[in-house]
Amino acid sequence: GFFPFFNSALMRICIILGNVLRVRAGSQPFSELLCCKTCSQNLSVLLCTSAPQVCCECCLLGRAAQEQGLTCDLNLSVSYQCGLVSRACCMDKSPEMQNHLLVSHKCDINKYCYATEVYVENTTVWCHCLGNNTCSCFGGYKLKPDGKNCEDINECLLGSHHCRTGERCINTLGSYRCQREISCGTGYELTDSNTCKDIDECETGTHNCLQDFECQNTPGSFRCRPKLQCPEGFIQDALGSCIDINECLSGTGPCPPGQVCFNTVGSYTCQRNSVNCGRGYHLNAEGTRCVDIDECAGPDNTCAGHGCINLVGTYRCECRTGFIFNSITRVCDDINECRHYPGRLCAHKCENILGSYKCSCTTGFKLASDGRNCDDINECESGPCSQECANVYGSYQCYCRRGYQLSDVDGITCEDIDECALPTGGHICSYRCHNTPGSFQCMCPMKGYTLAPNGRSCQDVDECVTGTHTCSDTESCFNVQGGFRCLNFDCPPNYRRSGETTARVDRSDTIRCIKFCQPNDISCVLDPVHSVSHTVISLPTFREFTKPEEIVFLRSITPSHYPHVDSPDIVYDIQEGNVQNSFDIIKRFEHGMIVGVIRQVKPLVGPLSTVLKLAMNYVTNGVVSHRNIINVHIYVSEFWF
């Protein structure tokens, strides 16, 4: 119970230090018991009387560290208060003088004050009792609402710190510290006291001096000085080499008046002066001294037409605009304005000339009145194109009227488009295409056709309507494509015409001859042919024949309309005129009627005419009861239109 605030590590250090110290009360080494007892006798008057032994033990530890030359910050497992007391005694300070080192007290309800530890945020702080049995806190702490415990004051948060501009406040237990915000910079380091200290690169070995140089520290940096020192008459360069000093070039001159200085390696010599004038001077008439030469007064035109100003020992040319004086060659050199001011003098191209410059423009532009900018040239005013011209910025574009195209050779000439030779030329005109300058003209056959209003198609001329045919009064006119035919349909014997003869026959007309037998003409009666009909059709020469073309339709009442079961059937037959088997006939039922459809199944190239003789047989029980003959007069034109 003699060392209530010490642990075993502190006790061992105390015994070790006690062997080399002598306490103020005596000179013999102290034991574990003597250490604390002597401390209490010597320091109890300095601290509060409630816990003198604890304070003495901690102070004695700091005194021992001080006398042994050890650091005052001992990393020992002791209480926070003991460490503060030990450090204060080590630094020759009275614990009583440090507000944050005073032994704390606590006041209880019995008005008894005793030493204690108060824990705030895992940190031990101390308080002390006042005379009226109330507690107060040391500097850097404030009393809690319970009136007994203390907590740390955050001076940084409250703004009660004294950090200067450029320093940042960092709160600590019971106090605060100021830390620089800006680094010290190259060549300096920040010390614990928050100040910048020069780094001695020579001492730390962080310099880069070569082997023949030695390092010399400077504030914030260092210098490399050569180890080899040059003798008198020489100067050392940056690489440490010794270079001769030309003493003769010094401002005062080493030689006395009347003597000339001559430089030598490492020294110089003086010789008596013989009159020798330098450049820009010549001897006076007496030959005793040098006088200035007026270069501007000479007849050789020193500045080549520019202004000349004489100077002592030399001259200077006053150059005209566009020239600059060359101090080395001492002549006026031309200024290349185009190179000195690129893109600022001329809008397009800049060409330097002697003493000035000249602007020029690219193709399609002309120089403006200010001599610098470029205006667009309207090339169309000079008529470069063969037909139409459109001016564009810096150029022009030729284009052609309809029916012409621009030449690929020169891009100016308009060439006629041969529409008839185009891949689609064969379909432009129905018959023939004739190219004309800038256009084309369609033509039709000489006879039988005329040009349609669209200027491309050929229309058949109906001579039967226009009256341009040559048929007689006894003939019927039938219009065919590209012409006409004069037809005379006479009925065979024992037949007579049904209806009157017309002067004109249309495609849909049918001329019928009905059988009319004479009395007692048995052969006529037995003849199965009841009627002979004629119809006429005009066909073109099909340009593209891909499928059968239906050209004639023969309609009759179907057998189903007959009242008897054994109603006759109708059989169609082509008897004559089937050229190259180009036609056939099929039977079809439409709207209660039997229809015989005559088709063209092969292409025919006109002009061609034929009479297709058809038989319409009525068959009953396998026997032809009667038949009708239809003669189809077919005229094929040589053209497809």
C-alpha positions as CSV (number, residue, x, y, z in Angstrom):
1,G,0.0,0.0,0.0
2,F,3.0,2.3,0.0
3,F,3.0,2.8,-3.8
4,P,-0.6,3.0,-4.9
5,F,0.0,4.5,-8.3
6,F,3.2,2.6,-9.3
7,N,3.4,-0.6,-11.3
8,S,6.3,-3.1,-11.3
9,A,8.1,-1.5,-14.3
10,L,8.2,1.9,-12.5
11,M,9.5,0.3,-9.3
12,R,12.4,-1.4,-11.1
13,I,13.4,1.9,-12.8
14,C,13.1,3.7,-9.5
15,I,15.5,1.2,-7.8
16,I,18.0,1.4,-10.7
17,L,18.0,5.2,-10.6
18,G,18.3,5.1,-6.8
19,N,21.6,3.4,-6.9
20,V,23.2,6.4,-8.6
21,L,21.4,9.2,-6.9
22,R,21.8,10.8,-3.6
23,V,18.7,12.2,-2.0
24,R,18.8,15.6,-0.3
25,A,18.1,14.1,3.1
26,G,21.2,11.8,3.0
27,S,23.9,10.3,0.8
28,Q,23.3,6.6,1.1
29,P,21.5,4.6,-1.8
30,F,17.8,4.3,-1.2
31,S,15.8,1.1,-1.3
32,E,12.3,0.7,-2.5
33,L,11.0,2.0,0.8
34,L,13.5,4.9,1.2
35,C,12.8,6.1,-2.4
36,C,9.2,7.1,-1.6
37,K,9.8,8.2,2.0
38,T,12.6,10.6,1.0
39,C,10.5,12.0,-1.8
40,S,7.7,12.6,0.5
41,Q,9.9,14.5,3.0
42,N,11.4,16.8,0.4
43,L,8.4,17.6,-1.8
44,S,5.3,17.2,0.3
45,V,5.3,20.9,1.0
46,L,4.9,21.7,-2.7
47,L,1.8,19.7,-3.2
48,C,-1.6,19.3,-1.5
49,T,-1.3,17.2,1.7
50,S,-3.9,14.7,0.7
51,A,-1.6,12.6,-1.5
52,P,2.0,13.7,-1.0
53,Q,3.6,10.3,-1.3
54,V,2.3,9.7,-4.8
55,C,3.6,13.1,-6.0
56,C,7.0,12.6,-4.4
57,E,7.5,9.2,-6.0
58,C,6.7,10.5,-9.5
59,C,8.8,13.7,-9.0
60,L,11.8,11.7,-7.8
61,L,11.6,9.6,-10.9
62,G,11.9,12.7,-13.1
63,R,14.8,14.1,-11.0
64,A,16.7,10.9,-11.5
65,A,16.2,10.9,-15.2
66,Q,17.4,14.6,-15.3
67,E,20.7,13.8,-13.4
68,Q,21.4,10.8,-15.6
69,G,21.0,12.8,-18.8
70,L,18.0,10.7,-19.9
71,T,15.0,12.0,-21.9
72,C,12.2,13.5,-19.7
73,D,9.6,11.6,-21.8
74,L,9.8,8.2,-20.3
75,N,7.7,5.6,-22.0
76,L,6.5,3.9,-18.8
77,S,3.2,2.3,-17.9
78,V,2.3,4.9,-15.3
79,S,-0.8,7.0,-14.8
80,Y,-1.2,10.2,-16.9
81,Q,-0.8,12.4,-13.8
82,C,2.3,10.6,-12.6
83,G,3.9,11.1,-16.1
84,L,3.1,14.9,-16.0
85,V,4.7,15.3,-12.5
86,S,7.8,13.3,-13.5
87,R,8.3,15.3,-16.7
88,A,7.9,18.6,-14.7
89,C,10.5,17.6,-12.1
90,C,12.8,16.4,-14.8
91,M,12.6,19.9,-16.5
92,D,13.3,21.7,-13.1
93,K,9.7,22.9,-12.8
94,S,7.6,22.7,-9.8
95,P,4.5,20.6,-10.3
96,E,2.5,23.1,-8.4
97,M,3.2,25.8,-11.0
98,Q,1.6,23.9,-13.9
99,N,-2.1,24.2,-13.8
100,H,-2.6,21.0,-15.7
101,L,-0.2,19.1,-13.4
102,L,-1.9,19.9,-10.0
103,V,-3.1,17.0,-8.0
104,S,-6.9,16.9,-8.3
105,H,-9.4,16.5,-5.6
106,K,-13.0,15.6,-5.5
107,C,-15.7,16.9,-3.1
108,D,-18.2,14.4,-1.8
109,I,-21.5,15.0,0.1
110,N,-19.6,14.8,3.5
111,K,-17.5,17.8,2.5
112,Y,-14.4,15.6,2.5
113,C,-11.8,16.4,-0.2
114,Y,-9.7,13.5,-1.5
115,A,-7.5,12.7,-4.5
116,T,-9.2,10.9,-7.3
117,E,-9.1,10.4,-11.1
118,V,-12.0,11.5,-13.3
119,Y,-12.3,9.8,-16.8
120,V,-13.6,11.8,-19.7
121,E,-13.6,10.3,-23.2
122,N,-11.1,7.6,-22.1
123,T,-8.7,10.3,-20.9
124,T,-7.8,10.9,-17.3
125,V,-8.1,14.6,-16.1
126,W,-8.0,16.0,-12.7
127,C,-10.0,18.6,-10.7
128,H,-9.5,20.3,-7.3
129,C,-11.8,21.4,-4.5
130,L,-12.4,25.0,-3.6
131,G,-12.8,26.3,-0.1
132,N,-16.6,26.3,-0.2
133,N,-16.6,22.5,-0.9
134,T,-17.2,23.0,-4.6
135,C,-15.1,21.6,-7.5
136,S,-13.4,23.5,-10.3
137,C,-11.4,22.4,-13.3
138,F,-7.9,23.3,-14.4
139,G,-7.0,25.3,-17.5
140,G,-8.2,23.6,-20.7
141,Y,-11.1,21.9,-18.9
142,K,-14.6,22.8,-17.9
143,L,-16.9,21.5,-15.2
144,K,-19.7,19.1,-16.2
145,P,-23.3,19.8,-15.2
146,D,-22.9,17.3,-12.3
147,G,-20.6,19.8,-10.6
148,K,-17.9,17.2,-9.9
149,N,-16.4,15.9,-13.2
150,C,-14.4,17.8,-15.8
151,E,-14.3,17.6,-19.6
152,D,-11.8,18.9,-22.2
153,I,-12.4,22.3,-23.9
154,N,-12.1,22.2,-27.8
155,E,-10.3,25.5,-28.3
156,C,-10.2,25.0,-32.1
157,L,-14.0,24.6,-32.3
158,L,-14.7,27.5,-30.0
159,G,-12.1,29.8,-31.8
160,S,-10.3,30.6,-28.5
161,H,-6.9,29.5,-29.9
162,H,-4.0,31.8,-30.8
163,C,-2.8,30.1,-34.1
164,R,-1.5,32.6,-36.6
165,T,-2.4,32.9,-40.3
166,G,-1.1,29.9,-42.2
167,E,-1.4,27.6,-39.2
168,R,-4.1,25.0,-38.5
169,C,-5.4,24.5,-35.0
170,I,-5.3,20.8,-33.7
171,N,-7.1,20.2,-30.4
172,T,-5.2,18.2,-27.6
173,L,-6.3,17.1,-24.1
174,G,-6.5,20.2,-22.0
175,S,-4.9,22.4,-24.7
176,Y,-4.2,22.7,-28.4
177,R,-1.3,23.0,-30.9
178,C,-0.8,25.0,-34.1
179,Q,0.5,23.3,-37.2
180,R,1.6,24.9,-40.5
181,E,-0.8,24.5,-43.4
182,I,1.8,25.3,-46.1
183,S,4.9,23.2,-46.5
184,C,8.3,24.7,-45.8
185,G,9.4,24.4,-49.4
186,T,12.4,22.8,-51.1
187,G,15.5,22.7,-48.9
188,Y,13.6,23.0,-45.6
189,E,11.9,20.7,-43.1
190,L,9.2,21.2,-40.4
191,T,10.4,20.8,-36.8
192,D,8.5,19.7,-33.8
193,S,8.2,23.4,-32.8
194,N,6.3,24.1,-36.0
195,T,9.1,26.1,-37.6
196,C,11.0,25.5,-40.8
197,K,14.6,24.4,-40.5
198,D,17.2,24.4,-43.3
199,I,18.2,20.9,-44.5
200,D,22.0,20.6,-44.6
201,E,22.4,18.6,-47.8
202,C,26.1,18.4,-47.3
203,E,25.6,16.7,-43.9
204,T,22.8,14.4,-45.0
205,G,24.6,13.4,-48.3
206,T,21.7,14.4,-50.5
207,H,23.8,16.7,-52.7
208,N,24.9,15.8,-56.2
209,C,28.4,17.4,-56.3
210,L,31.0,15.6,-58.4
211,Q,34.2,14.0,-57.0
212,D,36.3,17.0,-57.7
213,F,33.9,19.3,-56.0
214,E,33.1,19.9,-52.3
215,C,29.6,20.6,-51.0
216,Q,28.9,24.0,-49.3
217,N,25.5,24.3,-47.6
218,T,23.4,27.4,-48.2
219,P,19.9,28.4,-46.8
220,G,17.5,26.2,-48.6
221,S,20.1,24.7,-51.0
222,F,23.8,24.0,-51.4
223,R,26.7,24.8,-53.7
224,C,29.4,22.7,-55.3
225,R,32.7,24.3,-55.1
226,P,35.8,22.8,-56.9
227,K,38.5,21.4,-54.7
228,L,41.2,22.6,-57.1
229,Q,42.0,26.3,-56.7
230,C,43.3,28.2,-59.7
231,P,46.5,30.2,-59.4
232,E,46.6,33.9,-59.8
233,G,45.8,35.1,-63.3
234,F,43.2,32.4,-63.9
235,I,39.5,32.1,-63.2
236,Q,37.6,28.9,-62.6
237,D,34.6,28.1,-64.8
238,A,31.5,26.1,-63.8
239,L,33.3,22.8,-64.6
240,G,36.2,23.6,-62.4
241,S,38.6,24.3,-65.2
242,C,41.1,27.2,-65.0
243,I,40.8,29.8,-67.7
244,D,43.2,32.6,-68.3
245,I,42.2,36.1,-67.3
246,N,42.8,38.8,-69.9
247,E,43.9,41.6,-67.6
248,C,44.2,44.0,-70.5
249,L,40.4,44.1,-70.9
250,S,39.9,45.4,-67.4
251,G,38.3,48.8,-67.0
252,T,41.2,50.6,-65.4
253,G,44.0,48.8,-67.4
254,P,47.0,47.4,-65.6
255,C,49.6,49.3,-67.5
256,P,50.6,52.9,-66.9
257,P,49.8,55.7,-69.3
258,G,51.8,55.6,-72.5
259,Q,52.2,51.8,-72.5
260,V,50.2,49.1,-74.2
261,C,49.0,46.0,-72.4
262,F,49.6,42.5,-74.0
263,N,48.0,39.5,-72.4
264,T,50.0,36.4,-71.6
265,V,48.9,33.0,-70.2
266,G,48.3,33.7,-66.5
267,S,49.7,37.3,-66.7
268,Y,50.3,40.2,-69.0
269,T,53.1,42.5,-70.2
270,C,53.3,46.2,-70.8
271,Q,55.2,47.8,-73.7
272,R,55.8,51.4,-74.6
273,N,52.9,52.7,-76.7
274,S,53.6,53.3,-80.4
275,V,50.8,55.2,-82.2
276,N,48.6,52.6,-83.7
277,C,45.1,53.6,-84.4
278,G,42.3,51.1,-84.3
279,R,39.4,50.7,-86.6
280,G,37.4,53.9,-87.0
281,Y,40.4,56.1,-86.3
282,H,43.4,57.5,-88.1
283,L,46.5,59.5,-87.1
284,N,46.2,63.2,-87.1
285,A,48.4,65.3,-89.4
286,E,51.1,65.5,-86.8
287,G,51.1,61.8,-86.3
288,T,50.8,62.2,-82.5
289,R,47.2,61.0,-81.8
290,C,44.3,59.2,-83.3
291,V,41.3,61.1,-84.4
292,D,37.8,59.8,-85.5
293,I,37.2,58.9,-89.1
294,D,33.9,60.4,-90.5
295,E,32.8,57.4,-92.5
296,C,29.6,59.3,-93.7
297,A,31.7,61.9,-95.5
298,G,33.4,59.4,-97.8
299,P,32.4,59.3,-101.5
300,D,31.8,55.5,-101.4
301,N,28.3,55.8,-100.0
302,T,28.9,53.8,-96.9
303,C,25.2,53.1,-96.2
304,A,24.2,52.4,-99.8
305,G,21.6,55.2,-100.2
306,H,20.4,55.1,-96.6
307,G,20.9,57.8,-94.0
308,C,24.4,57.8,-92.4
309,I,25.2,59.0,-88.8
310,N,28.8,59.3,-87.8
311,L,29.8,58.1,-84.3
312,V,33.1,58.3,-82.4
313,G,35.1,55.5,-83.9
314,T,32.3,54.1,-86.0
315,Y,29.0,55.0,-87.7
316,R,25.4,54.0,-87.9
317,C,23.0,53.8,-90.9
318,E,19.5,55.2,-90.6
319,C,17.7,52.6,-92.7
320,R,14.6,53.4,-94.8
321,T,11.3,51.8,-94.1
322,G,11.4,48.1,-94.9
323,F,15.1,47.8,-93.9
324,I,16.9,47.1,-90.6
325,F,20.5,48.0,-89.6
326,N,22.8,44.9,-89.2
327,S,25.3,45.8,-86.5
328,I,27.7,43.0,-87.6
329,T,27.8,43.7,-91.3
330,R,27.0,47.4,-90.8
331,V,24.7,47.5,-93.7
332,C,20.9,47.9,-94.0
333,D,19.3,44.5,-94.5
334,D,15.9,44.0,-96.1
335,I,13.1,43.1,-93.7
336,N,11.1,40.0,-94.8
337,E,7.7,41.2,-93.8
338,C,6.0,38.1,-95.0
339,R,8.1,35.9,-92.6
340,H,7.8,38.3,-89.7
341,Y,4.1,38.8,-89.9
342,P,2.7,35.5,-91.4
343,G,-1.0,35.7,-92.3
344,R,-1.4,39.3,-91.1
345,L,-0.4,41.3,-94.1
346,C,-2.1,39.6,-97.0
347,A,-5.4,37.8,-97.3
348,H,-4.0,35.1,-99.6
349,K,-0.4,35.2,-100.7
350,C,2.5,37.4,-99.6
351,E,5.6,38.0,-101.7
352,N,8.6,39.8,-100.2
353,I,10.3,42.5,-102.3
354,L,13.2,44.8,-101.5
355,G,12.2,47.2,-98.8
356,S,8.5,46.1,-98.8
357,Y,6.1,43.3,-99.7
358,K,3.5,42.5,-102.3
359,C,0.2,40.8,-102.0
360,S,-1.3,38.5,-104.6
361,C,-4.4,36.3,-104.8
362,T,-5.1,32.8,-105.8
363,T,-6.9,31.8,-109.0
364,G,-10.5,33.1,-109.0
365,F,-9.7,36.2,-107.0
366,K,-8.3,39.7,-107.7
367,L,-6.5,42.1,-105.5
368,A,-8.8,44.6,-103.8
369,S,-8.3,48.3,-103.8
370,D,-6.5,48.2,-100.4
371,G,-3.8,46.0,-101.9
372,R,-4.2,43.4,-99.2
373,N,-7.6,41.7,-99.5
374,C,-8.9,39.6,-102.4
375,D,-12.2,40.0,-104.1
376,D,-14.0,37.2,-106.0
377,I,-13.8,37.4,-109.8
378,N,-17.1,36.9,-111.6
379,E,-15.7,34.7,-114.4
380,C,-19.2,34.4,-116.0
381,E,-18.9,37.9,-117.2
382,S,-16.3,36.8,-119.7
383,G,-18.5,34.0,-121.0
384,P,-16.2,31.0,-120.4
385,C,-19.0,28.4,-120.8
386,S,-20.6,27.3,-124.0
387,Q,-24.1,27.6,-122.6
388,E,-24.9,28.5,-118.9
389,C,-22.5,29.8,-116.3
390,A,-22.9,30.1,-112.5
391,N,-20.4,32.1,-110.5
392,V,-19.2,30.5,-107.2
393,Y,-16.7,31.9,-104.7
394,G,-13.3,31.8,-106.2
395,S,-14.4,29.9,-109.3
396,Y,-17.3,29.3,-111.6
397,Q,-19.4,26.3,-112.7
398,C,-20.7,25.6,-116.2
399,Y,-23.9,23.7,-116.8
400,C,-26.0,22.8,-119.8
401,R,-29.5,23.1,-121.0
402,R,-31.8,20.2,-121.3
403,G,-30.6,17.7,-123.9
404,Y,-27.0,18.5,-123.4
405,Q,-24.3,17.4,-121.0
406,L,-21.1,18.9,-119.8
407,S,-17.9,17.6,-121.5
408,D,-15.7,15.5,-119.4
409,V,-12.6,16.8,-121.2
410,D,-12.7,20.6,-120.5
411,G,-15.8,20.9,-118.2
412,I,-16.8,24.0,-120.3
413,T,-18.3,22.7,-123.6
414,C,-21.8,21.3,-123.7
415,E,-22.2,18.3,-125.8
416,D,-25.4,17.0,-127.3
417,I,-27.0,14.0,-125.6
418,D,-27.9,11.4,-128.2
419,E,-31.1,10.2,-126.6
420,C,-31.6,7.6,-129.3
421,A,-28.3,6.0,-128.4
422,L,-29.1,5.7,-124.7
423,P,-29.8,2.3,-123.3
424,T,-33.4,3.2,-123.1
425,G,-33.4,4.8,-126.6
426,G,-35.3,1.9,-128.1
427,H,-38.3,2.7,-126.0
428,I,-38.3,6.4,-126.4
429,C,-40.0,6.2,-129.8
430,S,-42.5,3.7,-131.0
431,Y,-40.9,3.4,-134.4
432,R,-37.7,5.3,-135.1
433,C,-35.7,7.9,-133.1
434,H,-33.9,10.7,-134.8
435,N,-31.4,12.7,-132.7
436,T,-31.4,16.5,-133.0
437,P,-29.2,19.0,-131.2
438,G,-30.4,19.1,-127.6
439,S,-33.3,16.8,-128.3
440,F,-34.7,14.0,-130.5
441,Q,-37.6,13.4,-132.9
442,C,-39.7,10.3,-133.2
443,M,-40.8,9.2,-136.6
444,C,-43.6,6.8,-137.8
445,P,-43.9,4.6,-140.9
446,M,-44.5,6.6,-144.1
447,K,-48.0,5.2,-144.6
448,G,-50.8,4.2,-142.3
449,Y,-49.5,5.9,-139.1
450,T,-49.3,9.4,-137.7
451,L,-47.4,10.7,-134.7
452,A,-49.4,10.8,-131.4
453,P,-49.7,14.1,-129.4
454,N,-47.0,12.9,-127.0
455,G,-44.5,13.0,-129.8
456,R,-43.3,9.5,-129.2
457,S,-46.1,7.0,-130.0
458,C,-47.4,6.1,-133.5
459,Q,-51.1,6.1,-134.0
460,D,-52.8,4.0,-136.7
461,V,-54.7,6.1,-139.3
462,D,-58.2,4.7,-139.9
463,E,-58.5,5.2,-143.6
464,C,-62.1,3.9,-143.5
465,V,-63.1,6.8,-141.3
466,T,-61.0,9.5,-143.0
467,G,-62.2,8.4,-146.4
468,T,-58.7,7.9,-147.8
469,H,-59.3,4.3,-148.8
470,T,-59.8,3.1,-152.4
471,C,-62.6,0.6,-151.9
472,S,-65.4,0.5,-154.5
473,D,-69.0,0.8,-153.7
474,T,-69.5,-3.0,-153.7
475,E,-66.6,-3.5,-151.3
476,S,-66.5,-3.0,-147.5
477,C,-63.5,-1.1,-146.0
478,F,-61.8,-2.7,-143.1
479,N,-59.1,-0.8,-141.2
480,V,-56.0,-2.7,-140.3
481,Q,-52.9,-1.5,-138.4
482,G,-50.9,0.5,-140.8
483,G,-53.5,0.3,-143.7
484,F,-56.9,-1.0,-144.8
485,R,-58.4,-3.8,-146.8
486,C,-61.3,-3.8,-149.3
487,L,-63.4,-6.9,-148.6
488,N,-66.2,-8.4,-150.6
489,F,-68.1,-11.1,-148.8
490,D,-70.2,-13.0,-151.3
491,C,-72.4,-15.8,-150.0
492,P,-71.9,-19.2,-151.6
493,P,-74.7,-20.9,-153.6
494,N,-77.8,-21.8,-151.7
495,Y,-76.9,-19.2,-149.0
496,R,-78.0,-15.6,-148.7
497,R,-76.7,-12.7,-146.6
498,S,-78.3,-12.0,-143.2
499,G,-78.6,-8.2,-143.2
500,E,-77.4,-5.5,-145.6
501,T,-74.0,-4.9,-147.0
502,T,-72.2,-2.0,-145.2
503,A,-69.5,0.2,-146.6
504,R,-67.4,-0.3,-143.5
505,V,-66.6,-3.3,-141.4
506,D,-65.5,-3.0,-137.8
507,R,-63.6,-5.6,-135.8
508,S,-66.7,-6.7,-133.9
509,D,-68.8,-7.1,-137.1
510,T,-69.9,-10.5,-138.3
511,I,-71.2,-11.1,-141.8
512,R,-73.5,-14.2,-141.9
513,C,-74.8,-16.2,-144.8
514,I,-77.8,-18.4,-143.9
515,K,-78.5,-21.6,-145.9
516,F,-81.5,-21.1,-148.3
517,C,-82.2,-24.3,-150.3
518,Q,-84.2,-24.3,-153.5
519,P,-87.3,-26.5,-153.5
520,N,-86.6,-30.2,-154.1
521,D,-82.8,-29.6,-153.6
522,I,-82.1,-32.7,-151.5
523,S,-78.4,-32.2,-151.5
524,C,-78.8,-28.8,-150.1
525,V,-81.1,-30.0,-147.4
526,L,-78.7,-32.8,-146.4
527,D,-75.7,-30.5,-146.2
528,P,-75.0,-30.1,-142.4
529,V,-73.6,-26.6,-142.9
530,H,-76.4,-24.2,-141.7
531,S,-74.5,-20.9,-141.9
532,V,-71.2,-19.4,-143.2
533,S,-69.9,-16.3,-141.3
534,H,-67.1,-13.9,-141.8
535,T,-65.3,-11.8,-139.2
536,V,-62.1,-9.7,-139.6
537,I,-59.3,-9.0,-137.0
538,S,-56.1,-7.0,-137.2
539,L,-53.1,-8.1,-135.1
540,P,-49.7,-6.5,-134.5
541,T,-46.4,-8.2,-134.6
542,F,-45.9,-8.9,-130.9
543,R,-42.6,-7.5,-129.7
544,E,-42.6,-9.6,-126.6
545,F,-44.7,-12.8,-127.0
546,T,-44.7,-14.6,-123.6
547,K,-48.1,-16.2,-123.4
548,P,-51.1,-17.1,-125.6
549,E,-53.2,-14.2,-126.8
550,E,-57.0,-14.6,-126.9
551,I,-58.2,-12.9,-130.2
552,V,-61.7,-14.2,-131.1
553,F,-64.6,-15.4,-128.9
554,L,-67.4,-17.7,-130.4
555,R,-70.5,-17.7,-128.1
556,S,-73.5,-20.1,-128.3
557,I,-76.2,-21.4,-126.0
558,T,-75.0,-24.3,-123.8
559,P,-76.5,-27.8,-124.3
560,S,-77.9,-27.6,-120.8
561,H,-80.6,-25.2,-122.2
562,Y,-82.0,-27.8,-124.5
563,P,-85.1,-29.6,-123.1
564,H,-84.0,-33.2,-123.9
565,V,-81.5,-35.2,-122.1
566,D,-79.7,-36.0,-125.3
567,S,-78.8,-32.3,-125.9
568,P,-76.2,-31.8,-128.6
569,D,-72.6,-31.0,-127.7
570,I,-70.5,-28.3,-129.5
571,V,-67.1,-29.3,-130.9
572,Y,-64.8,-26.6,-132.3
573,D,-62.4,-27.4,-135.1
574,I,-59.8,-25.4,-137.2
575,Q,-60.2,-26.7,-140.8
576,E,-58.0,-24.3,-142.8
577,G,-55.6,-21.4,-142.6
578,N,-53.6,-22.3,-139.3
579,V,-50.3,-20.9,-140.4
580,Q,-47.4,-22.6,-138.7
581,N,-50.0,-24.0,-136.2
582,S,-49.9,-20.5,-134.6
583,F,-53.5,-20.7,-133.5
584,D,-55.7,-23.1,-131.4
585,I,-59.3,-23.1,-130.0
586,I,-60.5,-24.0,-126.6
587,K,-63.9,-24.4,-125.1
588,R,-65.0,-22.4,-122.1
589,F,-68.3,-22.0,-120.1
590,E,-69.2,-18.4,-119.2
591,H,-72.5,-17.1,-117.8
592,G,-74.5,-20.1,-119.1
593,M,-73.0,-20.1,-122.5
594,I,-70.4,-22.2,-124.3
595,V,-67.6,-20.0,-125.6
596,G,-65.1,-21.0,-128.2
597,V,-61.8,-19.0,-127.6
598,I,-59.4,-18.7,-130.5
599,R,-55.9,-18.1,-129.3
600,Q,-52.6,-17.1,-130.9
601,V,-50.1,-19.5,-129.3
602,K,-47.0,-18.6,-131.4
603,P,-45.6,-15.3,-132.6
604,L,-46.1,-14.2,-136.1
605,V,-44.0,-11.6,-137.9
606,G,-46.0,-9.4,-140.4
607,P,-47.0,-8.4,-142.8
608,L,-49.0,-11.5,-143.0
609,S,-52.7,-12.4,-143.8
610,T,-54.6,-15.6,-143.5
611,V,-58.2,-16.9,-143.3
612,L,-58.8,-19.1,-140.4
613,K,-61.7,-21.5,-141.3
614,L,-63.4,-22.7,-138.1
615,A,-66.1,-25.3,-137.8
616,M,-68.6,-25.2,-135.0
617,N,-70.1,-28.8,-134.9
618,Y,-73.2,-29.7,-133.0
619,V,-72.9,-33.4,-132.1
620,T,-75.7,-35.5,-130.9
621,N,-75.1,-39.1,-129.9
622,G,-71.7,-38.9,-131.6
623,V,-73.2,-37.7,-134.9
624,V,-72.8,-34.2,-136.2
625,S,-76.3,-32.9,-136.6
626,H,-75.3,-29.6,-138.2
627,R,-72.4,-27.2,-138.2
628,N,-71.7,-23.5,-138.7
629,I,-68.6,-22.3,-140.5
630,I,-66.8,-19.1,-139.3
631,N,-64.1,-17.6,-141.5
632,V,-61.8,-15.4,-139.5
633,H,-59.8,-13.1,-141.7
634,I,-56.5,-12.3,-139.9
635,Y,-54.2,-9.5,-140.9
636,V,-50.8,-9.3,-139.1
637,S,-49.1,-5.9,-139.2
638,E,-45.3,-5.7,-139.5
639,F,-45.2,-3.3,-136.5
640,W,-45.9,-3.9,-132.9
641,F,-47.9,-0.7,-132.5
